[in-house]
Amino acid sequence: MHIAVLMLALMTMAPPAWADAAKPIRLVVLGDSLSAGLGLPAQEAFPQKLKKALQAKGIEVDMINAGVSGDTSSGGRDRLDWSVPDGTDGVIVELGANDALRGIDPDLTRAALTDIIQRLKARKIAVMLCGMLAPPNYGADYAARFNSIYPDLAKKFDVPLYPFFLEGVAADAKLNQADGIHPTAAGVDIIVGNIMPTVEAFLGTIAEQRR
């Protein structure tokens, strides 16, 4: 579907029943360059486009883009407290791509993401996890150890999972910048469209718990 037609369709839909909350849901995207919007104007980054798509459906969010280019999951953990301010309702965790690109021990990635989830839950902040897949060049054993992290943690901590953040975009030259890694603006649109149902369900759960 053409993006303009898709956006028009989104705008004509009635907002979900929970979207009439008195105040916007405060959301942080804790991530790396994929959410920071490396190589794109600020308004084309994933968190900004996600906010716009949610607004088009009548869902108001206060969005913080806490994406830092080059960050690993351990880096995200180290800056967690100041990246996620008090009063945050939910965090979308988009970390691990740099871990996989650098061949970091999956046990370290698992430990860092576990710590992030546990610390956010201790603060009564809802968590949504975005999965990542290892590139094939590190072999099947590494990929199996890395790729299992996200479904394992989602099940262990009962948090929603979007299985692969770059679904529909990875390895498509038309949707990625010259480096072949970072999505173009059109690629970000695809990501937002694909992830929307998971995000809507996540925000709906938050809204219900706030009542």
KOLVO-129562 format. One record per residue (C-alpha): residue number from 1; x, y, z. Coordinates in pm, whole numbers. Layout:
REC num      x      y      z
REC NUM      X      Y      Z
...
This chain:
REC num      x      y      z
REC   1      0      0      0
REC   2    126    346    -86
REC   3    244    536    222
REC   4      8    831    157
REC   5   -290    597    126
REC   6   -182    412    441
REC   7   -153    735    639
REC   8   -495    849    516
REC   9   -645    517    622
REC  10   -485    551    965
REC  11   -618    905   1004
REC  12   -975    800    928
REC  13   -984    525   1187
REC  14  -1153    591   1519
REC  15   -907    603   1808
REC  16   -912    306   2046
REC  17  -1140    338   2347
REC  18   -849    380   2588
REC  19   -700    672   2392
REC  20   -925    928   2563
REC  21   -700    927   2870
REC  22   -664   1263   3043
REC  23   -291   1287   2976
REC  24    -56   1152   2706
REC  25    138    834   2770
REC  26    503    917   2838
REC  27    716    694   2617
REC  28   1094    654   2579
REC  29   1266    471   2295
REC  30   1593    343   2440
REC  31   1807    245   2146
REC  32   2103    283   1915
REC  33   2146    447   1573
REC  34   1840    266   1437
REC  35   1620    478   1663
REC  36   1853    777   1688
REC  37   1797    823   1314
REC  38   2157    821   1194
REC  39   2183    985    852
REC  40   1828   1122    863
REC  41   1672   1458    957
REC  42   1551   1451   1320
REC  43   1185   1439   1219
REC  44   1247   1126   1009
REC  45   1382    919   1302
REC  46   1180    620   1420
REC  47   1047    768   1749
REC  48    923   1086   1578
REC  49    754    893   1297
REC  50    601    650   1546
REC  51    459    943   1744
REC  52    313   1092   1427
REC  53    153    761   1328
REC  54      4    722   1676
REC  55   -131   1077   1669
REC  56   -295   1000   1335
REC  57   -490    728   1517
REC  58   -589    961   1800
REC  59   -329    829   2045
REC  60   -131   1103   2220
REC  61    217   1024   2351
REC  62    500   1232   2495
REC  63    795   1079   2312
REC  64   1163   1089   2410
REC  65   1417    965   2156
REC  66   1688    811   2376
REC  67   1872    658   2084
REC  68   2251    688   2086
REC  69   2441    590   1773
REC  70   2696    317   1835
REC  71   2543    208   2164
REC  72   2550   -156   2267
REC  73   2304   -311   2509
REC  74   2565   -260   2783
REC  75   2591    109   2689
REC  76   2215    143   2712
REC  77   2221    -17   3054
REC  78   2494    218   3173
REC  79   2292    528   3083
REC  80   1952    387   3174
REC  81   1882    603   3479
REC  82   1937    936   3306
REC  83   1790    827   2973
REC  84   1458    728   3130
REC  85   1325   1010   3350
REC  86   1091    965   3644
REC  87    729    969   3535
REC  88    794    758   3223
REC  89    505    517   3154
REC  90    672    287   2904
REC  91   1005    212   2737
REC  92   1057     56   2395
REC  93   1398   -114   2414
REC  94   1573   -126   2075
REC  95   1926   -247   2153
REC  96   2156   -525   2042
REC  97   2228   -451   1676
REC  98   2577   -322   1757
REC  99   2639   -618   1986
REC 100   2572   -851   1692
REC 101   2773   -646   1443
REC 102   3074   -654   1675
REC 103   3040  -1020   1766
REC 104   2998   -945   2137
REC 105   2943  -1252   2354
REC 106   2564  -1311   2357
REC 107   2586  -1382   2730
REC 108   2689  -1019   2785
REC 109   2404   -892   2568
REC 110   2157  -1113   2753
REC 111   2285   -993   3090
REC 112   2262   -624   2992
REC 113   1909   -654   2852
REC 114   1803   -855   3158
REC 115   1932   -578   3383
REC 116   1753   -310   3180
REC 117   1420   -493   3200
REC 118   1454   -568   3571
REC 119   1549   -211   3660
REC 120   1262    -63   3460
REC 121   1014   -306   3612
REC 122   1144   -215   3959
REC 123   1054    146   3875
REC 124    702     33   3768
REC 125    777    127   3406
REC 126    631    -96   3134
REC 127    875   -250   2884
REC 128    841   -352   2520
REC 129   1134   -539   2365
REC 130   1243   -509   2002
REC 131   1426   -816   1879
REC 132   1736   -821   1664
REC 133   1894  -1097   1453
REC 134   2265  -1169   1422
REC 135   2429  -1127   1081
REC 136   2523  -1460    919
REC 137   2900  -1398    916
REC 138   2954  -1515   1276
REC 139   2814  -1860   1206
REC 140   2514  -2066   1311
REC 141   2619  -2119   1672
REC 142   2659  -1748   1742
REC 143   2332  -1671   1564
REC 144   2143  -1932   1765
REC 145   2279  -1797   2094
REC 146   2214  -1435   2001
REC 147   1875  -1473   1833
REC 148   1727  -1663   2126
REC 149   1793  -1374   2370
REC 150   1485  -1170   2285
REC 151   1212  -1439   2287
REC 152   1366  -1589   2601
REC 153   1360  -1256   2790
REC 154   1013  -1164   2666
REC 155    882  -1494   2800
REC 156   1081  -1481   3125
REC 157    971  -1129   3217
REC 158    629  -1134   3047
REC 159    696   -830   2829
REC 160    569   -776   2472
REC 161    814   -855   2193
REC 162    836   -727   1838
REC 163   1048  -1014   1703
REC 164   1273   -831   1452
REC 165   1298   -452   1447
REC 166   1416   -440   1084
REC 167   1147   -676    950
REC 168   1068   -591    588
REC 169   1364   -352    563
REC 170   1686   -545    631
REC 171   1886   -637    318
REC 172   1658   -433     89
REC 173   1891   -184    -84
REC 174   1600     47   -173
REC 175   1506     88    193
REC 176   1855    133    336
REC 177   2116    405    318
REC 178   2446    354    135
REC 179   2594    164    431
REC 180   2333   -108    386
REC 181   2256   -101    758
REC 182   2057    211    842
REC 183   1707    256    701
REC 184   1613    543    473
REC 185   1308    755    559
REC 186   1100    514    349
REC 187   1251    225    545
REC 188   1152    389    873
REC 189    797    420    740
REC 190    791     43    680
REC 191    922    -26   1032
REC 192    659    202   1187
REC 193    380     42    987
REC 194    488   -308   1084
REC 195    544   -236   1454
REC 196    225    -32   1509
REC 197     -2   -320   1621
REC 198    250   -428   1885
REC 199    298    -69   2007
REC 200    -79     -7   2018
REC 201   -132   -317   2228
REC 202    155   -211   2456
REC 203     10    138   2505
REC 204   -336     -6   2559
REC 205   -204   -217   2846
REC 206    -36     90   2997
REC 207   -355    293   2968
REC 208   -562     22   3136
REC 209   -315      2   3425
REC 210   -331    380   3474
REC 211   -703    380   3534
